[in-house]
Amino acid sequence: MDIEQIREYCLSKNKATESFPFDEDTLVFKVLTKMFLLAPLKSWDKGEANIMLKCDPIYTEELRSQYNSIYAGPYIRNKHWNTINIYEGELTTKFIKELIDHSYDMVVKGMTKKMRKSLL
């Protein structure tokens, strides 16, 4: 997947938006006000394409143990976020989309009832 395919897929999600809240390099996708994907564009320019996705902590460990291209990254280092290396070739487009879906769903699940209701 290239960054434009990721962008289009993220923006196809209900109430998803894109912005650069931190700097001109870090593209962030949010559902309402909550982040579900970060993409450091400088790494893409260097051929080190990766994204950061929210993840269930148990699933985080499972994914990190199964795939070399899923790891604790340099920007967000905690059990709720994974860095996904896109160009390793290890992960299919379908699986990357599933990981994006999981991230989006995790963020929605953590919202207040009022916020979730506004998604309907």
HUWO-V98774 format. One line per field, one symbol per residue. ss: DSSP state (@ for helix, = for strand, . for the rest). burial: b if it has 16 or more other C-alpha atoms within 10 Angstrom, else e. Layout:
BEGIN
ss->???
burial->???
END
This chain:
BEGIN
ss->..@@@@@@@@@....====......======..=======@@@@@....=====..@@@@@@@@@@...==.........=====.......@@@@@@@@@@@@@@@@@...@@@@@@..
burial->eeeeebbeebbeeeebbbeeeeeeebbbbbbbebbbbbbbbeebeeeebbbbbbbeeeebbebbeeeebbbbbeeeeeebbbbbbbeeeebeeeebeebbbbbbebbbeeeeeeeeeeee
END
